[in-house]
Amino acid sequence: MENKKNLPSVKRPLQHANPRRSGTKITIRNVALPENKGFDEKLAWICSSCGFFETIDKGKTAAIIFKEIYLAGMIGQVLTSTTIAERIGMSRGSVINHLNNLKKAGLIEKGGKYYFARHKTMAGIITEVEDDMLHIFLRMKRVAKEIDNETDDVIRME
């Protein structure tokens, strides 16, 4: 076991970033692409790849809600949570929970009481989420380089 005196010590408490501050939580999963599937299955695959369909969402409600919003956007409409709840036969509270998750994932947006797809096309939605991820990784790389550059100074201070 190493001697504790040889380990660097923290001079001040570490500050953790608040994950709720950004409002976005991008999750990407490597999910097998269904073969010869239709529109609904492909849409469900997109949602599954974005981290939806935990064990509690057995009915793939997130995909159903996303489909309603996406198709409405294709014809220039925006939807309220009440309208979505009525269309799919769910409680408004449950729909709002899924809407918040879809919004955090970057797939949809909210303006006032209206929800709408982030882009008119599915390819556009995925491209915008990809751009978000690239920006996050660029910031992380920049900070990682700063950490690497500062490591020698931190070690010398010990």
PyMOL CGO cylinders between C-alpha atoms (Angstrom):
from pymol import cmd
from pymol.cgo import CYLINDER

trace = [
    CYLINDER, 0.00, 0.00, 0.00, 1.32, 3.46, -0.94, 0.3, 1, 1, 1, 1, 1, 1,
    CYLINDER, 1.32, 3.46, -0.94, 2.20, 6.00, 1.68, 0.3, 1, 1, 1, 1, 1, 1,
    CYLINDER, 2.20, 6.00, 1.68, -0.47, 8.69, 1.86, 0.3, 1, 1, 1, 1, 1, 1,
    CYLINDER, -0.47, 8.69, 1.86, 2.19, 11.40, 2.03, 0.3, 1, 1, 1, 1, 1, 1,
    CYLINDER, 2.19, 11.40, 2.03, 3.18, 10.68, -1.58, 0.3, 1, 1, 1, 1, 1, 1,
    CYLINDER, 3.18, 10.68, -1.58, -0.33, 11.24, -2.92, 0.3, 1, 1, 1, 1, 1, 1,
    CYLINDER, -0.33, 11.24, -2.92, -1.41, 14.69, -4.05, 0.3, 1, 1, 1, 1, 1, 1,
    CYLINDER, -1.41, 14.69, -4.05, -3.83, 16.43, -1.77, 0.3, 1, 1, 1, 1, 1, 1,
    CYLINDER, -3.83, 16.43, -1.77, -6.70, 18.68, -2.69, 0.3, 1, 1, 1, 1, 1, 1,
    CYLINDER, -6.70, 18.68, -2.69, -6.11, 22.21, -1.43, 0.3, 1, 1, 1, 1, 1, 1,
    CYLINDER, -6.11, 22.21, -1.43, -9.71, 23.30, -1.90, 0.3, 1, 1, 1, 1, 1, 1,
    CYLINDER, -9.71, 23.30, -1.90, -12.98, 21.42, -2.23, 0.3, 1, 1, 1, 1, 1, 1,
    CYLINDER, -12.98, 21.42, -2.23, -13.79, 20.24, -5.74, 0.3, 1, 1, 1, 1, 1, 1,
    CYLINDER, -13.79, 20.24, -5.74, -16.71, 21.97, -7.38, 0.3, 1, 1, 1, 1, 1, 1,
    CYLINDER, -16.71, 21.97, -7.38, -19.05, 19.76, -9.35, 0.3, 1, 1, 1, 1, 1, 1,
    CYLINDER, -19.05, 19.76, -9.35, -20.99, 21.02, -12.36, 0.3, 1, 1, 1, 1, 1, 1,
    CYLINDER, -20.99, 21.02, -12.36, -24.73, 21.00, -11.93, 0.3, 1, 1, 1, 1, 1, 1,
    CYLINDER, -24.73, 21.00, -11.93, -26.09, 18.57, -14.57, 0.3, 1, 1, 1, 1, 1, 1,
    CYLINDER, -26.09, 18.57, -14.57, -29.52, 20.20, -14.44, 0.3, 1, 1, 1, 1, 1, 1,
    CYLINDER, -29.52, 20.20, -14.44, -28.10, 23.57, -15.43, 0.3, 1, 1, 1, 1, 1, 1,
    CYLINDER, -28.10, 23.57, -15.43, -27.60, 22.69, -19.09, 0.3, 1, 1, 1, 1, 1, 1,
    CYLINDER, -27.60, 22.69, -19.09, -30.99, 21.04, -19.52, 0.3, 1, 1, 1, 1, 1, 1,
    CYLINDER, -30.99, 21.04, -19.52, -29.64, 18.50, -22.01, 0.3, 1, 1, 1, 1, 1, 1,
    CYLINDER, -29.64, 18.50, -22.01, -28.79, 14.88, -21.38, 0.3, 1, 1, 1, 1, 1, 1,
    CYLINDER, -28.79, 14.88, -21.38, -27.58, 13.15, -24.50, 0.3, 1, 1, 1, 1, 1, 1,
    CYLINDER, -27.58, 13.15, -24.50, -27.47, 9.37, -24.26, 0.3, 1, 1, 1, 1, 1, 1,
    CYLINDER, -27.47, 9.37, -24.26, -26.42, 7.23, -27.18, 0.3, 1, 1, 1, 1, 1, 1,
    CYLINDER, -26.42, 7.23, -27.18, -26.77, 3.45, -27.14, 0.3, 1, 1, 1, 1, 1, 1,
    CYLINDER, -26.77, 3.45, -27.14, -25.52, 0.97, -29.67, 0.3, 1, 1, 1, 1, 1, 1,
    CYLINDER, -25.52, 0.97, -29.67, -28.76, -0.85, -30.50, 0.3, 1, 1, 1, 1, 1, 1,
    CYLINDER, -28.76, -0.85, -30.50, -29.08, -3.43, -33.25, 0.3, 1, 1, 1, 1, 1, 1,
    CYLINDER, -29.08, -3.43, -33.25, -30.85, -1.96, -36.27, 0.3, 1, 1, 1, 1, 1, 1,
    CYLINDER, -30.85, -1.96, -36.27, -34.01, -3.89, -37.10, 0.3, 1, 1, 1, 1, 1, 1,
    CYLINDER, -34.01, -3.89, -37.10, -34.00, -5.50, -40.53, 0.3, 1, 1, 1, 1, 1, 1,
    CYLINDER, -34.00, -5.50, -40.53, -36.85, -4.89, -42.97, 0.3, 1, 1, 1, 1, 1, 1,
    CYLINDER, -36.85, -4.89, -42.97, -38.89, -2.95, -40.44, 0.3, 1, 1, 1, 1, 1, 1,
    CYLINDER, -38.89, -2.95, -40.44, -41.48, -0.30, -41.11, 0.3, 1, 1, 1, 1, 1, 1,
    CYLINDER, -41.48, -0.30, -41.11, -41.75, 3.36, -40.18, 0.3, 1, 1, 1, 1, 1, 1,
    CYLINDER, -41.75, 3.36, -40.18, -42.81, 2.80, -36.54, 0.3, 1, 1, 1, 1, 1, 1,
    CYLINDER, -42.81, 2.80, -36.54, -40.04, 0.28, -35.87, 0.3, 1, 1, 1, 1, 1, 1,
    CYLINDER, -40.04, 0.28, -35.87, -37.40, 2.59, -37.33, 0.3, 1, 1, 1, 1, 1, 1,
    CYLINDER, -37.40, 2.59, -37.33, -38.70, 5.49, -35.26, 0.3, 1, 1, 1, 1, 1, 1,
    CYLINDER, -38.70, 5.49, -35.26, -38.64, 3.26, -32.17, 0.3, 1, 1, 1, 1, 1, 1,
    CYLINDER, -38.64, 3.26, -32.17, -35.05, 2.31, -33.03, 0.3, 1, 1, 1, 1, 1, 1,
    CYLINDER, -35.05, 2.31, -33.03, -34.06, 6.00, -33.14, 0.3, 1, 1, 1, 1, 1, 1,
    CYLINDER, -34.06, 6.00, -33.14, -35.64, 6.53, -29.70, 0.3, 1, 1, 1, 1, 1, 1,
    CYLINDER, -35.64, 6.53, -29.70, -34.00, 3.39, -28.34, 0.3, 1, 1, 1, 1, 1, 1,
    CYLINDER, -34.00, 3.39, -28.34, -30.63, 4.56, -29.67, 0.3, 1, 1, 1, 1, 1, 1,
    CYLINDER, -30.63, 4.56, -29.67, -31.20, 7.84, -27.83, 0.3, 1, 1, 1, 1, 1, 1,
    CYLINDER, -31.20, 7.84, -27.83, -31.57, 5.97, -24.53, 0.3, 1, 1, 1, 1, 1, 1,
    CYLINDER, -31.57, 5.97, -24.53, -35.32, 5.55, -24.29, 0.3, 1, 1, 1, 1, 1, 1,
    CYLINDER, -35.32, 5.55, -24.29, -37.26, 2.36, -23.53, 0.3, 1, 1, 1, 1, 1, 1,
    CYLINDER, -37.26, 2.36, -23.53, -36.12, 1.54, -20.09, 0.3, 1, 1, 1, 1, 1, 1,
    CYLINDER, -36.12, 1.54, -20.09, -37.96, -1.32, -18.46, 0.3, 1, 1, 1, 1, 1, 1,
    CYLINDER, -37.96, -1.32, -18.46, -40.69, 1.07, -17.33, 0.3, 1, 1, 1, 1, 1, 1,
    CYLINDER, -40.69, 1.07, -17.33, -41.52, 2.15, -20.92, 0.3, 1, 1, 1, 1, 1, 1,
    CYLINDER, -41.52, 2.15, -20.92, -42.64, -1.24, -22.21, 0.3, 1, 1, 1, 1, 1, 1,
    CYLINDER, -42.64, -1.24, -22.21, -45.27, 0.32, -24.45, 0.3, 1, 1, 1, 1, 1, 1,
    CYLINDER, -45.27, 0.32, -24.45, -42.64, 2.49, -26.14, 0.3, 1, 1, 1, 1, 1, 1,
    CYLINDER, -42.64, 2.49, -26.14, -44.65, 5.55, -25.22, 0.3, 1, 1, 1, 1, 1, 1,
    CYLINDER, -44.65, 5.55, -25.22, -41.72, 7.88, -25.88, 0.3, 1, 1, 1, 1, 1, 1,
    CYLINDER, -41.72, 7.88, -25.88, -41.66, 6.74, -29.52, 0.3, 1, 1, 1, 1, 1, 1,
    CYLINDER, -41.66, 6.74, -29.52, -45.42, 7.17, -29.83, 0.3, 1, 1, 1, 1, 1, 1,
    CYLINDER, -45.42, 7.17, -29.83, -45.21, 10.72, -28.49, 0.3, 1, 1, 1, 1, 1, 1,
    CYLINDER, -45.21, 10.72, -28.49, -42.18, 11.53, -30.62, 0.3, 1, 1, 1, 1, 1, 1,
    CYLINDER, -42.18, 11.53, -30.62, -44.01, 10.21, -33.69, 0.3, 1, 1, 1, 1, 1, 1,
    CYLINDER, -44.01, 10.21, -33.69, -47.01, 12.48, -33.00, 0.3, 1, 1, 1, 1, 1, 1,
    CYLINDER, -47.01, 12.48, -33.00, -44.75, 15.52, -32.67, 0.3, 1, 1, 1, 1, 1, 1,
    CYLINDER, -44.75, 15.52, -32.67, -42.61, 14.62, -35.67, 0.3, 1, 1, 1, 1, 1, 1,
    CYLINDER, -42.61, 14.62, -35.67, -45.57, 13.99, -38.00, 0.3, 1, 1, 1, 1, 1, 1,
    CYLINDER, -45.57, 13.99, -38.00, -47.32, 17.15, -36.82, 0.3, 1, 1, 1, 1, 1, 1,
    CYLINDER, -47.32, 17.15, -36.82, -44.18, 19.10, -37.63, 0.3, 1, 1, 1, 1, 1, 1,
    CYLINDER, -44.18, 19.10, -37.63, -44.05, 17.63, -41.12, 0.3, 1, 1, 1, 1, 1, 1,
    CYLINDER, -44.05, 17.63, -41.12, -47.37, 19.35, -41.84, 0.3, 1, 1, 1, 1, 1, 1,
    CYLINDER, -47.37, 19.35, -41.84, -46.46, 22.56, -40.03, 0.3, 1, 1, 1, 1, 1, 1,
    CYLINDER, -46.46, 22.56, -40.03, -48.29, 21.94, -36.75, 0.3, 1, 1, 1, 1, 1, 1,
    CYLINDER, -48.29, 21.94, -36.75, -47.19, 22.21, -33.14, 0.3, 1, 1, 1, 1, 1, 1,
    CYLINDER, -47.19, 22.21, -33.14, -48.87, 20.31, -30.31, 0.3, 1, 1, 1, 1, 1, 1,
    CYLINDER, -48.87, 20.31, -30.31, -49.73, 20.91, -26.66, 0.3, 1, 1, 1, 1, 1, 1,
    CYLINDER, -49.73, 20.91, -26.66, -49.29, 18.25, -24.01, 0.3, 1, 1, 1, 1, 1, 1,
    CYLINDER, -49.29, 18.25, -24.01, -53.08, 18.08, -23.70, 0.3, 1, 1, 1, 1, 1, 1,
    CYLINDER, -53.08, 18.08, -23.70, -53.52, 17.43, -27.42, 0.3, 1, 1, 1, 1, 1, 1,
    CYLINDER, -53.52, 17.43, -27.42, -50.89, 14.69, -27.36, 0.3, 1, 1, 1, 1, 1, 1,
    CYLINDER, -50.89, 14.69, -27.36, -52.46, 13.09, -24.27, 0.3, 1, 1, 1, 1, 1, 1,
    CYLINDER, -52.46, 13.09, -24.27, -55.87, 13.06, -25.97, 0.3, 1, 1, 1, 1, 1, 1,
    CYLINDER, -55.87, 13.06, -25.97, -54.48, 11.61, -29.19, 0.3, 1, 1, 1, 1, 1, 1,
    CYLINDER, -54.48, 11.61, -29.19, -52.64, 8.72, -27.56, 0.3, 1, 1, 1, 1, 1, 1,
    CYLINDER, -52.64, 8.72, -27.56, -55.04, 8.10, -24.66, 0.3, 1, 1, 1, 1, 1, 1,
    CYLINDER, -55.04, 8.10, -24.66, -52.67, 8.78, -21.77, 0.3, 1, 1, 1, 1, 1, 1,
    CYLINDER, -52.67, 8.78, -21.77, -52.75, 11.06, -18.78, 0.3, 1, 1, 1, 1, 1, 1,
    CYLINDER, -52.75, 11.06, -18.78, -51.33, 14.52, -19.38, 0.3, 1, 1, 1, 1, 1, 1,
    CYLINDER, -51.33, 14.52, -19.38, -48.88, 14.01, -16.49, 0.3, 1, 1, 1, 1, 1, 1,
    CYLINDER, -48.88, 14.01, -16.49, -47.39, 10.90, -18.07, 0.3, 1, 1, 1, 1, 1, 1,
    CYLINDER, -47.39, 10.90, -18.07, -47.15, 12.66, -21.42, 0.3, 1, 1, 1, 1, 1, 1,
    CYLINDER, -47.15, 12.66, -21.42, -45.39, 15.64, -19.85, 0.3, 1, 1, 1, 1, 1, 1,
    CYLINDER, -45.39, 15.64, -19.85, -42.84, 13.31, -18.24, 0.3, 1, 1, 1, 1, 1, 1,
    CYLINDER, -42.84, 13.31, -18.24, -42.03, 11.80, -21.64, 0.3, 1, 1, 1, 1, 1, 1,
    CYLINDER, -42.03, 11.80, -21.64, -41.99, 15.24, -23.28, 0.3, 1, 1, 1, 1, 1, 1,
    CYLINDER, -41.99, 15.24, -23.28, -39.46, 16.47, -20.73, 0.3, 1, 1, 1, 1, 1, 1,
    CYLINDER, -39.46, 16.47, -20.73, -37.24, 13.46, -21.43, 0.3, 1, 1, 1, 1, 1, 1,
    CYLINDER, -37.24, 13.46, -21.43, -37.52, 13.95, -25.20, 0.3, 1, 1, 1, 1, 1, 1,
    CYLINDER, -37.52, 13.95, -25.20, -36.66, 17.62, -24.74, 0.3, 1, 1, 1, 1, 1, 1,
    CYLINDER, -36.66, 17.62, -24.74, -33.64, 16.82, -22.54, 0.3, 1, 1, 1, 1, 1, 1,
    CYLINDER, -33.64, 16.82, -22.54, -32.46, 14.35, -25.19, 0.3, 1, 1, 1, 1, 1, 1,
    CYLINDER, -32.46, 14.35, -25.19, -32.54, 17.17, -27.74, 0.3, 1, 1, 1, 1, 1, 1,
    CYLINDER, -32.54, 17.17, -27.74, -35.14, 15.56, -30.00, 0.3, 1, 1, 1, 1, 1, 1,
    CYLINDER, -35.14, 15.56, -30.00, -37.90, 18.12, -29.44, 0.3, 1, 1, 1, 1, 1, 1,
    CYLINDER, -37.90, 18.12, -29.44, -38.26, 21.70, -28.29, 0.3, 1, 1, 1, 1, 1, 1,
    CYLINDER, -38.26, 21.70, -28.29, -40.85, 23.68, -26.40, 0.3, 1, 1, 1, 1, 1, 1,
    CYLINDER, -40.85, 23.68, -26.40, -42.11, 27.17, -27.13, 0.3, 1, 1, 1, 1, 1, 1,
    CYLINDER, -42.11, 27.17, -27.13, -44.67, 28.38, -24.63, 0.3, 1, 1, 1, 1, 1, 1,
    CYLINDER, -44.67, 28.38, -24.63, -47.17, 25.55, -24.27, 0.3, 1, 1, 1, 1, 1, 1,
    CYLINDER, -47.17, 25.55, -24.27, -46.32, 24.04, -27.66, 0.3, 1, 1, 1, 1, 1, 1,
    CYLINDER, -46.32, 24.04, -27.66, -44.00, 21.15, -28.43, 0.3, 1, 1, 1, 1, 1, 1,
    CYLINDER, -44.00, 21.15, -28.43, -42.38, 20.61, -31.81, 0.3, 1, 1, 1, 1, 1, 1,
    CYLINDER, -42.38, 20.61, -31.81, -39.63, 18.57, -33.43, 0.3, 1, 1, 1, 1, 1, 1,
    CYLINDER, -39.63, 18.57, -33.43, -36.23, 20.19, -33.37, 0.3, 1, 1, 1, 1, 1, 1,
    CYLINDER, -36.23, 20.19, -33.37, -36.04, 20.06, -37.16, 0.3, 1, 1, 1, 1, 1, 1,
    CYLINDER, -36.04, 20.06, -37.16, -38.50, 19.34, -39.93, 0.3, 1, 1, 1, 1, 1, 1,
    CYLINDER, -38.50, 19.34, -39.93, -36.70, 16.18, -41.07, 0.3, 1, 1, 1, 1, 1, 1,
    CYLINDER, -36.70, 16.18, -41.07, -35.50, 13.20, -39.04, 0.3, 1, 1, 1, 1, 1, 1,
    CYLINDER, -35.50, 13.20, -39.04, -32.03, 13.52, -40.58, 0.3, 1, 1, 1, 1, 1, 1,
    CYLINDER, -32.03, 13.52, -40.58, -32.00, 17.17, -39.47, 0.3, 1, 1, 1, 1, 1, 1,
    CYLINDER, -32.00, 17.17, -39.47, -32.93, 16.23, -35.90, 0.3, 1, 1, 1, 1, 1, 1,
    CYLINDER, -32.93, 16.23, -35.90, -30.14, 13.66, -35.71, 0.3, 1, 1, 1, 1, 1, 1,
    CYLINDER, -30.14, 13.66, -35.71, -27.65, 16.10, -37.24, 0.3, 1, 1, 1, 1, 1, 1,
    CYLINDER, -27.65, 16.10, -37.24, -28.51, 18.74, -34.61, 0.3, 1, 1, 1, 1, 1, 1,
    CYLINDER, -28.51, 18.74, -34.61, -28.09, 16.22, -31.77, 0.3, 1, 1, 1, 1, 1, 1,
    CYLINDER, -28.09, 16.22, -31.77, -24.77, 15.17, -33.32, 0.3, 1, 1, 1, 1, 1, 1,
    CYLINDER, -24.77, 15.17, -33.32, -23.69, 18.83, -33.43, 0.3, 1, 1, 1, 1, 1, 1,
    CYLINDER, -23.69, 18.83, -33.43, -24.59, 19.18, -29.74, 0.3, 1, 1, 1, 1, 1, 1,
    CYLINDER, -24.59, 19.18, -29.74, -22.43, 16.16, -28.91, 0.3, 1, 1, 1, 1, 1, 1,
    CYLINDER, -22.43, 16.16, -28.91, -19.53, 17.47, -30.96, 0.3, 1, 1, 1, 1, 1, 1,
    CYLINDER, -19.53, 17.47, -30.96, -19.67, 20.82, -29.14, 0.3, 1, 1, 1, 1, 1, 1,
    CYLINDER, -19.67, 20.82, -29.14, -19.69, 19.04, -25.78, 0.3, 1, 1, 1, 1, 1, 1,
    CYLINDER, -19.69, 19.04, -25.78, -16.71, 16.88, -26.76, 0.3, 1, 1, 1, 1, 1, 1,
    CYLINDER, -16.71, 16.88, -26.76, -14.79, 19.90, -28.09, 0.3, 1, 1, 1, 1, 1, 1,
    CYLINDER, -14.79, 19.90, -28.09, -15.26, 21.66, -24.73, 0.3, 1, 1, 1, 1, 1, 1,
    CYLINDER, -15.26, 21.66, -24.73, -14.23, 18.50, -22.88, 0.3, 1, 1, 1, 1, 1, 1,
    CYLINDER, -14.23, 18.50, -22.88, -11.08, 18.16, -25.03, 0.3, 1, 1, 1, 1, 1, 1,
    CYLINDER, -11.08, 18.16, -25.03, -10.18, 21.81, -24.42, 0.3, 1, 1, 1, 1, 1, 1,
    CYLINDER, -10.18, 21.81, -24.42, -10.53, 21.37, -20.66, 0.3, 1, 1, 1, 1, 1, 1,
    CYLINDER, -10.53, 21.37, -20.66, -8.63, 18.05, -20.78, 0.3, 1, 1, 1, 1, 1, 1,
    CYLINDER, -8.63, 18.05, -20.78, -5.72, 19.81, -22.51, 0.3, 1, 1, 1, 1, 1, 1,
    CYLINDER, -5.72, 19.81, -22.51, -5.79, 22.53, -19.84, 0.3, 1, 1, 1, 1, 1, 1,
    CYLINDER, -5.79, 22.53, -19.84, -5.68, 19.83, -17.16, 0.3, 1, 1, 1, 1, 1, 1,
    CYLINDER, -5.68, 19.83, -17.16, -2.76, 18.13, -18.90, 0.3, 1, 1, 1, 1, 1, 1,
    CYLINDER, -2.76, 18.13, -18.90, -0.90, 21.47, -19.11, 0.3, 1, 1, 1, 1, 1, 1,
    CYLINDER, -0.90, 21.47, -19.11, -1.55, 22.25, -15.45, 0.3, 1, 1, 1, 1, 1, 1,
    CYLINDER, -1.55, 22.25, -15.45, -0.65, 18.80, -14.09, 0.3, 1, 1, 1, 1, 1, 1,
    CYLINDER, -0.65, 18.80, -14.09, 3.07, 19.57, -13.70, 0.3, 1, 1, 1, 1, 1, 1,
    CYLINDER, 3.07, 19.57, -13.70, 2.28, 22.75, -11.76, 0.3, 1, 1, 1, 1, 1, 1,
    CYLINDER, 2.28, 22.75, -11.76, -0.05, 20.87, -9.44, 0.3, 1, 1, 1, 1, 1, 1,
    CYLINDER, -0.05, 20.87, -9.44, 2.51, 18.16, -8.81, 0.3, 1, 1, 1, 1, 1, 1,
    CYLINDER, 2.51, 18.16, -8.81, 5.26, 20.75, -8.13, 0.3, 1, 1, 1, 1, 1, 1,
    CYLINDER, 5.26, 20.75, -8.13, 3.01, 22.47, -5.58, 0.3, 1, 1, 1, 1, 1, 1,
    CYLINDER, 3.01, 22.47, -5.58, 2.85, 19.28, -3.58, 0.3, 1, 1, 1, 1, 1, 1,
]
cmd.load_cgo(trace, "trace")
